[in-house]
Amino acid sequence: MKYCIGIPCLLGVSHTQEAIESVIHHADVELVLIDNGAEQSVKELLSVYETLPNVHVIHNPENIFVNPAWNQIMEYFLDSDCDYLM
Protein backbone atom coordinates (compact mmCIF):
# COMPACT_ATOMS: atom_id res chain seq x y z
CA MET A 1 0.00 0.00 0.00
CA LYS A 2 1.14 3.50 -0.78
CA TYR A 3 0.15 6.60 1.18
CA CYS A 4 -0.12 10.17 -0.06
CA ILE A 5 0.47 12.69 2.71
CA GLY A 6 -0.35 16.32 2.04
CA ILE A 7 0.94 19.29 4.01
CA PRO A 8 -0.10 22.88 3.25
CA CYS A 9 2.85 25.12 4.17
CA LEU A 10 2.75 28.82 5.04
CA LEU A 11 4.51 29.76 8.30
CA GLY A 12 6.70 28.09 10.90
CA VAL A 13 9.79 26.58 9.33
CA SER A 14 10.68 24.43 12.36
CA HIS A 15 7.20 22.87 12.58
CA THR A 16 7.13 22.37 8.81
CA GLN A 17 10.50 20.61 8.87
CA GLU A 18 9.42 18.44 11.80
CA ALA A 19 6.25 17.38 9.97
CA ILE A 20 8.18 16.56 6.79
CA GLU A 21 10.92 14.65 8.59
CA SER A 22 8.36 12.57 10.46
CA VAL A 23 7.22 10.92 7.20
CA ILE A 24 9.81 11.51 4.48
CA HIS A 25 11.90 8.39 5.03
CA HIS A 26 9.08 5.87 4.73
CA ALA A 27 9.30 3.96 1.46
CA ASP A 28 5.53 3.71 1.08
CA VAL A 29 4.87 7.48 1.31
CA GLU A 30 4.47 10.10 -1.37
CA LEU A 31 4.56 13.58 0.11
CA VAL A 32 2.71 16.55 -1.40
CA LEU A 33 3.79 19.91 -0.03
CA ILE A 34 1.79 23.02 -0.85
CA ASP A 35 3.81 26.24 -0.91
CA ASN A 36 0.78 28.31 -0.04
CA GLY A 37 2.47 31.68 -0.51
CA ALA A 38 4.84 30.62 2.26
CA GLU A 39 7.31 32.84 4.06
CA GLN A 40 10.84 32.81 2.58
CA SER A 41 12.34 30.44 5.16
CA VAL A 42 9.62 27.85 4.42
CA LYS A 43 10.15 28.28 0.65
CA GLU A 44 13.88 27.58 1.12
CA LEU A 45 13.09 24.48 3.18
CA LEU A 46 10.68 23.16 0.55
CA SER A 47 13.28 23.64 -2.18
CA VAL A 48 15.58 21.22 -0.32
CA TYR A 49 12.95 18.47 -0.16
CA GLU A 50 11.65 19.12 -3.68
CA THR A 51 14.65 17.28 -5.13
CA LEU A 52 13.64 13.98 -3.51
CA PRO A 53 11.83 11.44 -5.72
CA ASN A 54 8.89 10.89 -3.35
CA VAL A 55 8.19 14.60 -2.82
CA HIS A 56 6.04 16.84 -4.99
CA VAL A 57 5.79 20.58 -4.26
CA ILE A 58 2.97 22.70 -5.62
CA HIS A 59 3.87 26.40 -5.62
CA ASN A 60 1.16 29.00 -5.15
CA PRO A 61 2.37 32.59 -5.64
CA GLU A 62 0.10 33.74 -2.82
CA ASN A 63 -1.87 32.23 0.04
CA ILE A 64 -5.02 30.64 -1.41
CA PHE A 65 -6.07 29.58 2.10
CA VAL A 66 -6.29 26.07 3.49
CA ASN A 67 -9.39 24.60 1.81
CA PRO A 68 -8.23 25.31 -1.76
CA ALA A 69 -4.79 23.98 -0.75
CA TRP A 70 -6.42 20.74 0.42
CA ASN A 71 -8.21 20.59 -2.93
CA GLN A 72 -4.83 20.75 -4.68
CA ILE A 73 -3.63 17.84 -2.55
CA MET A 74 -6.78 15.88 -3.39
CA GLU A 75 -6.31 16.52 -7.12
CA TYR A 76 -2.74 15.26 -6.90
CA PHE A 77 -3.87 12.17 -4.99
CA LEU A 78 -6.57 11.33 -7.52
CA ASP A 79 -3.98 11.37 -10.33
CA SER A 80 -1.43 9.35 -8.34
CA ASP A 81 -0.98 5.62 -7.78
CA CYS A 82 -1.43 6.05 -4.01
CA ASP A 83 -4.00 3.99 -2.14
CA TYR A 84 -4.70 6.30 0.79
CA LEU A 85 -4.66 10.04 1.40
CA MET A 86 -3.65 11.43 4.76
N, C-alpha and C positions, 0 to 999 in steps of 0.2 A: 504494500500500500504506500502511496505517496501523498504527502500533505502539502498544501499550499498555505503558507502563513503570511498574512498581510499586515503591514504596520504603516499607518499614516504618520508622517514625520513633519514636525513644525518647529518645536522648541525643545530645549533640554538635551544637549548632546550626551551627557553622561547616562541619562536614562535610556536614550535611544540606543547607545552603544551596548548597554547592559541587555536590553531586549533582543538586539540582533545577536549578540554573542551567546545568548541562552539557547538559540536554535540553529545557528549557522552551521555547526559541525555535524549535524545529523544527516546521514546519507539519504534519508527518505523525505527530505524537506526541500521545497522550493519556496524561496522567500521573495515576496513582492513588497518593495518599499516605495511609498508615495512621498516624493519631495513636494509637499503641499505648500510651496512658497516658503520653504524653511529658512531659518536664520543661517548665516554664512557658516558657522561652525558645524551645523548639522549637514549642510550641503557638502562640505569637505569630508565629513565622515562617510556619507553615502557614496561619494566618489571612490573611496577606498574599497568598499564592499562590492561596488558595481562591476568590478573586474572578475568576480568569482562566477563560476559557471552556474551555480544554483541560485543566483540573485538577479532579480530584475528590478530596475528602478524606473519609475514613471515620474517625470519631471513636470510639475505645474509651475508656470511662471509666477503665479500668485496663489494665495490661500483660497481654495474653492470650498473650504469647510469640510467637516468630517463625513457627512453623509454622501456627498458626491465622490469623495476619496474612497469610501467603502465600495461605491458602485464601480470605480475603476478597478479595484481589487477583484470584485466579483466578475467583471468582464474578462480580466486576465485568467481567472480560475476556469471560467467556462470554455476558454480556448486552449487550456492546458491539458496535460495528461494526468493531472492530479486527481486523487479519489476524494479527498476531503479538504474543506476550506476551514481555516481557523483564524 
